[in-house]
Amino acid sequence: MTAINAPQDKYHAVWIIFFILGLGTLLPWNFFMTATVYFTSRLKEPSANHTNGTSERTLLESKFNNVMTLCAMVPLLIFTCLNSFLHQRIPQKLRISGSLTAIFVVFMLTAILVKVEMEPLPFFTLTMIKIVCINSFGAILQSSLFGLTGILPASYTTPIMSGQGLAGTFAAFSMICALATGSELQDSAFGYFITACVVILLAIASYFMLPKMEFFQYYMESNRSGPSADEENKMDLLKKENQEANPSGMNLTEEETSAGRSVFNIFKQIWVTALSVCFIFTVTIGTFPAVTVDVKSTVANGGSWETYFIPVSCFLLFNVMDWAGRSLTAVCMWPGKNSIGLPVLCGLRVIFIPLFMLCNVQPRDNFAVVFSHDAWYIIFMILFSFSNGYLASLCMCYGPKKVPQHQAETAGAIMAFFLSLGLALGAAISFAFRAMI
């Protein structure tokens, strides 16, 4: 069977399914992150809710964003590392459908708990457990989907990336719509989480429709038909090479050592790009949302803009501009892959840390507010989010292109690890950034 004889993807059905599945990979985390106003409202002490029209922040409330980010990014890093072992031991269907089902159950539980009264500490603990579960299963889901698209034409990775890019925008827009209904915060949150449940159900249904698509069946059968013969050839080649290289039988150790050397040699070729993407996400997650979500509007004066300021200026704006930055790499890839300009631009993003700290972050104990007007915060957020999407996409594109074709997959895995490492480091350092203010 050849690609020339491949059936057409009628109505782009497979493309749309992978887009929905891509949306489902990052949507859960984005829904939790965007709903921080609801979560922190549940952490207030009933007796200290209002004092002269202001609310006194509890310890749990003030640490929520930092702990939430840490509980999200550390499991993501761990399960990214473990996925190489998991995919060999657990069938692909179980990994994808099982992860989606687990995420759906967590969201149903979250929606139900909106209507259940709980003390702040148990609610905080349960919320963090749910965030750990969502990001653990999300890491397995994401890696499995990219593996699944490996059997399809290269262009079918695009819908997953597009779906992921829109996940944050969809979550932020859903929260704004929930707030726009004029309902109480808890009623809005209930509708918000039910919306997430519907999207996850759609992703589950889409996945089960996938094997029925003729286009998908063709490539699945093509993938199955080759392995046995190919595997035999590979095994014969390995045996011959091992016998020639080491007749004494000590080939396994040498093979492992060679593999280790290979990974290290690939890393030596891409280390600048790998560390660049790590630094990008360390800066991003170190400040967003741990610092940025606590910026208060100085223009609203109690009006409706105060309600929408963070959902619009922080979450929606970040995700829209991040998506715009990612999309720009389809038509413009500057600086070049070997240019010193790329790591320099990545390094310059460190300026956003003090810029956001000097915005009207409240409460604060140390620094004076320098950029008090809302416009400053919005300008910083546009540059911050656009540069994150654009530079991160450049790094992820350039990494595998710096090595020969046969090493590109390993280079991509190394880049994915350093991306996850950056997320985890950012989550850890966010505590220090928020404490400094």
C-alpha positions in Angstrom: 0.0 0.0 0.0 1.3 3.4 -0.9 0.3 7.0 0.0 -0.8 7.4 -3.7 -3.6 4.9 -3.1 -4.6 6.5 0.2 -8.3 7.5 0.5 -9.2 11.2 1.0 -10.0 12.6 4.4 -13.6 13.3 3.6 -14.9 16.6 4.9 -11.6 16.9 6.8 -13.2 14.7 9.5 -9.9 13.2 10.8 -8.4 16.7 10.9 -11.3 18.0 12.9 -11.2 15.1 15.3 -7.5 15.7 16.0 -8.3 19.4 16.5 -10.9 18.5 19.1 -8.5 16.1 20.8 -5.8 18.8 20.8 -8.3 21.1 22.4 -9.0 18.5 25.0 -5.3 18.1 26.0 -4.8 21.6 27.4 -8.4 22.7 28.0 -8.6 21.1 31.5 -5.5 22.9 32.9 -6.6 26.2 31.3 -10.1 25.9 32.8 -8.7 25.4 36.3 -6.2 28.2 35.9 -8.8 30.7 34.5 -11.2 29.9 37.4 -8.8 31.2 40.1 -11.3 33.9 41.2 -13.8 31.2 42.0 -11.3 28.9 43.8 -9.8 31.7 45.9 -13.3 32.9 46.9 -13.9 29.5 48.4 -10.8 29.8 50.6 -11.9 33.0 52.4 -12.7 32.6 56.1 -16.4 33.3 56.6 -15.8 35.6 59.6 -13.2 37.6 57.7 -14.9 38.0 54.4 -15.6 41.7 54.7 -14.0 44.3 56.8 -14.9 47.9 55.9 -15.7 46.7 52.4 -12.4 44.9 51.9 -11.5 41.3 52.2 -8.6 40.0 54.3 -6.6 37.3 52.3 -6.0 34.1 54.2 -2.8 32.1 53.9 -4.5 29.5 51.7 -5.9 32.2 49.4 -2.6 34.0 49.0 -0.6 30.8 48.2 -3.3 29.3 45.9 -1.8 30.4 42.6 1.7 29.3 43.4 0.7 25.9 44.8 -1.7 25.4 41.9 1.1 26.0 39.4 3.5 23.7 41.2 0.9 20.9 41.4 0.3 21.3 37.7 3.9 21.5 36.3 5.7 18.9 38.5 3.4 16.0 37.5 3.6 17.2 33.9 7.4 16.9 34.0 7.4 13.5 35.8 4.8 12.0 33.4 6.6 13.4 30.4 9.7 11.5 31.5 7.7 8.3 32.3 5.7 8.3 29.1 8.5 6.5 27.2 8.0 3.5 29.5 4.2 3.8 29.7 3.5 3.8 26.0 5.2 0.4 25.7 3.2 -1.3 28.5 -0.2 0.3 28.1 -2.3 0.0 24.9 -2.8 3.3 23.0 -6.6 3.1 23.2 -6.5 2.7 27.0 -4.1 5.5 27.4 -6.2 8.0 25.4 -9.7 7.0 26.3 -8.7 6.3 29.9 -7.0 9.7 30.3 -10.0 11.5 28.8 -12.4 9.6 31.0 -10.4 10.4 34.1 -10.3 14.1 33.2 -14.1 14.1 32.7 -14.7 12.5 36.1 -12.5 15.1 37.7 -14.5 17.9 36.1 -17.8 16.4 37.0 -16.6 16.2 40.6 -15.4 19.9 40.4 -18.9 20.9 39.1 -20.7 19.0 41.9 -18.4 20.5 44.5 -19.5 24.0 43.4 -22.8 23.2 45.2 -21.2 21.6 48.3 -20.2 23.6 51.3 -16.6 22.8 52.5 -14.1 24.2 54.9 -11.2 26.1 53.2 -8.5 23.6 54.1 -10.2 20.4 52.8 -11.4 22.4 49.7 -7.8 23.6 49.0 -6.4 20.0 49.5 -9.0 18.4 47.2 -8.5 21.1 44.5 -4.7 20.5 44.4 -5.3 16.7 44.2 -7.6 17.3 41.2 -5.0 19.5 39.6 -2.3 16.8 40.0 -4.6 14.2 38.5 -5.6 16.4 35.5 -2.1 17.3 34.6 -0.8 13.7 35.1 -3.5 12.3 32.7 -3.1 15.3 30.4 0.7 14.5 30.0 -0.1 10.9 29.0 -2.9 12.1 26.7 -0.8 14.7 24.9 2.2 12.3 24.4 -0.1 9.5 23.2 -1.8 11.8 20.7 1.5 13.0 19.2 2.5 9.3 18.9 -0.8 8.5 17.1 -0.3 11.3 14.6 3.1 9.7 13.8 1.3 7.1 11.5 -0.5 9.9 9.6 0.9 12.5 7.1 3.0 15.1 8.8 0.3 17.8 8.4 -1.9 16.1 10.9 0.3 17.3 13.8 -1.0 20.8 13.0 -4.6 20.3 14.2 -3.3 19.2 17.6 -1.1 22.3 17.9 -4.0 24.5 16.8 -6.4 22.9 19.2 -3.9 23.4 22.1 -3.4 27.0 21.1 -7.1 27.7 21.3 -7.6 25.8 24.6 -6.6 28.8 26.7 -8.6 31.3 24.6 -11.7 29.0 24.8 -11.4 28.7 28.6 -11.0 32.4 29.1 -13.9 33.2 26.8 -16.1 30.6 28.6 -15.4 32.3 32.0 -16.2 35.7 30.6 -19.5 34.4 29.2 -20.3 32.8 32.6 -19.6 36.1 34.3 -21.7 38.0 31.7 -24.8 36.0 32.7 -24.9 38.2 35.8 -25.3 35.1 38.0 -23.6 34.6 41.4 -20.0 33.6 41.2 -20.8 30.0 42.2 -23.6 29.6 39.7 -21.2 31.0 37.0 -18.5 28.5 38.0 -21.0 25.6 37.9 -21.9 26.5 34.3 -18.3 27.0 33.5 -17.2 23.5 34.6 -20.2 21.9 33.0 -19.1 23.5 29.7 -15.7 21.8 30.2 -17.4 18.5 30.8 -19.3 18.9 27.5 -16.1 19.6 25.6 -14.3 16.5 27.2 -17.3 14.3 26.3 -17.1 15.6 22.7 -13.4 14.7 22.7 -14.2 11.2 24.0 -16.9 10.7 21.3 -14.6 12.0 18.6 -11.8 9.6 19.6 -14.2 6.6 19.4 -15.3 7.8 15.9 -11.7 7.9 14.7 -11.3 4.1 13.9 -14.4 4.3 11.7 -12.8 6.8 9.4 -11.6 5.1 6.1 -8.6 7.6 5.9 -7.5 6.7 9.5 -8.1 2.9 8.9 -5.8 3.0 5.8 -2.8 4.4 7.7 -3.4 2.2 10.7 -3.4 -0.9 8.5 -0.3 0.4 6.7 1.4 0.8 10.0 0.4 -2.8 11.1 1.4 -4.5 7.8 5.1 -3.4 7.9 6.3 -4.0 11.5 6.7 -7.8 11.5 8.9 -7.9 8.4 10.7 -4.7 9.4 11.2 -5.9 12.9 12.8 -9.1 11.7 15.2 -7.2 9.5 16.1 -4.8 12.3 16.7 -7.8 14.7 18.9 -9.5 12.1 20.9 -6.3 11.5 21.3 -5.8 15.2 22.5 -9.4 15.7 25.0 -9.0 12.9 26.3 -5.7 14.1 26.6 -7.0 17.7 28.4 -10.2 16.6 30.9 -8.1 14.4 31.4 -5.5 17.1 31.6 -7.8 20.1 31.8 -11.6 19.6 32.2 -12.1 23.3 28.5 -11.3 23.9 28.8 -8.1 25.9 26.7 -6.2 23.3 23.9 -5.0 25.6 26.0 -2.9 27.7 27.8 -1.4 24.7 24.4 -0.7 23.0 23.2 1.1 26.1 26.4 3.1 26.4 26.2 3.9 22.7 22.6 5.1 23.1 23.7 7.3 26.1 26.5 8.8 24.0 24.0 9.4 21.2 21.6 11.4 23.4 24.5 13.4 24.8 25.9 14.1 21.3 22.5 15.3 20.2 22.1 17.5 23.3 25.5 19.1 22.5 24.1 20.2 19.2 20.9 21.6 20.5 21.8 22.7 24.0 21.4 26.4 23.3 17.9 26.0 21.9 16.9 23.5 24.6 18.0 25.9 27.4 16.3 28.8 25.6 12.9 27.1 25.6 13.5 26.1 29.2 14.2 29.7 30.1 11.2 31.0 28.2 8.8 28.9 30.2 10.6 29.5 33.5 10.0 33.2 33.1 6.4 32.7 31.8 5.2 30.3 34.5 7.2 32.1 37.2 5.0 35.2 36.7 1.8 33.9 35.0 -0.6 33.5 36.7 1.1 33.7 40.2 1.9 37.4 39.9 -0.2 38.6 37.0 -3.5 37.4 38.5 -3.1 39.6 41.5 -2.9 42.9 39.6 -5.9 45.2 40.4 -7.5 47.7 38.1 -7.0 51.3 39.0 -9.6 52.5 36.5 -12.6 50.4 37.4 -13.7 52.0 40.7 -16.1 49.2 41.4 -17.7 49.0 38.0 -18.1 46.0 35.7 -14.6 46.4 34.4 -13.3 45.3 37.8 -15.2 42.0 37.4 -13.8 41.5 33.8 -10.3 43.0 34.3 -8.4 39.8 35.1 -10.5 37.4 32.9 -10.0 39.7 29.9 -6.6 41.5 30.5 -4.8 38.5 32.0 -6.2 35.2 30.7 -8.0 36.0 27.5 -5.3 38.5 26.3 -2.5 36.1 27.2 -4.0 33.2 25.3 -5.0 35.2 22.2 -1.6 36.8 21.9 0.2 33.5 22.7 -1.8 31.8 19.9 -1.0 34.7 17.5 2.8 34.3 18.3 2.6 30.6 17.6 0.7 31.2 14.4 3.2 33.8 13.1 6.0 31.1 12.9 4.0 29.6 9.9 5.0 32.6 7.8 8.0 34.1 9.6 10.9 32.4 11.3 13.3 35.1 12.4 16.0 34.9 13.9 17.5 31.9 12.2 18.2 28.6 13.9 21.9 29.3 14.3 21.5 33.0 15.1 22.7 34.4 18.4 19.6 36.6 18.3 17.3 33.8 19.4 18.9 33.1 22.8 19.4 36.8 23.3 15.7 37.6 22.7 14.8 34.7 25.0 17.1 36.1 27.7 15.6 39.6 27.4 12.2 38.3 28.5 13.5 38.4 32.1 12.6 42.1 32.0 8.9 41.1 32.3 9.5 39.8 35.9 10.2 43.3 37.4 7.7 45.0 35.0 4.8 42.9 36.3 6.0 43.2 39.9 5.9 47.0 39.6 2.3 46.9 38.3 -0.5 47.3 40.8 -0.1 43.8 42.3 -2.1 43.7 45.6 -1.5 43.0 48.4 2.1 44.1 48.4 4.6 44.8 51.2 7.9 45.8 49.6 8.0 47.7 46.3 6.1 50.9 45.4 3.7 50.7 42.4 5.3 52.3 39.4 3.0 51.2 36.6 -0.4 51.9 38.2 -2.6 52.5 35.1 -4.3 49.5 33.5 -2.9 50.3 30.1 0.7 49.6 31.3 -0.4 46.1 32.4 -2.2 45.4 29.2 0.8 46.5 27.1 3.2 44.3 29.1 0.8 41.4 28.8 0.6 41.7 25.0 4.4 41.7 24.6 4.9 39.0 27.3 2.4 36.6 25.8 3.2 37.2 22.1 7.0 36.7 22.7 6.2 33.5 24.7 4.3 32.0 21.8 6.6 33.1 19.1 10.0 32.4 20.6 8.8 29.1 22.1 7.5 27.9 18.8 10.8 28.9 17.1 12.8 26.9 19.6 10.6 23.8 19.3 10.8 24.0 15.4 14.6 24.7 15.3 15.7 22.0 17.9 15.0 18.9 15.7 16.3 20.8 12.6 19.8 21.2 14.1 20.5 17.4 13.9 20.4 14.8 11.0 17.0 13.5 10.1 17.5 10.2 11.8 18.2 12.0 15.1 15.3 14.4 14.9 12.9 12.3 17.0 15.4 12.1 19.9 16.1 15.9 19.5 12.3 16.5 19.8 12.1 14.4 22.9 15.0 16.4 24.5 13.3 19.6 23.6 10.0 18.4 25.1 11.8 17.5 28.3 13.4 20.9 28.6 10.1 22.6 27.9 8.6 20.6 30.8 11.6 21.4 33.0 11.0 25.1 32.3 7.4 24.8 33.4 8.4 23.0 36.6 11.2 25.5 37.4 8.8 28.4 36.7 6.2 26.9 39.1 8.8 26.5 41.8 10.3 30.0 41.4 6.9 31.7 41.3 6.8 31.4 45.1 9.9 33.6 45.4 8.6 36.1 42.8 5.2 36.6 44.7 7.0 36.7 48.1 9.3 39.5 46.9 6.3 41.7 46.3 
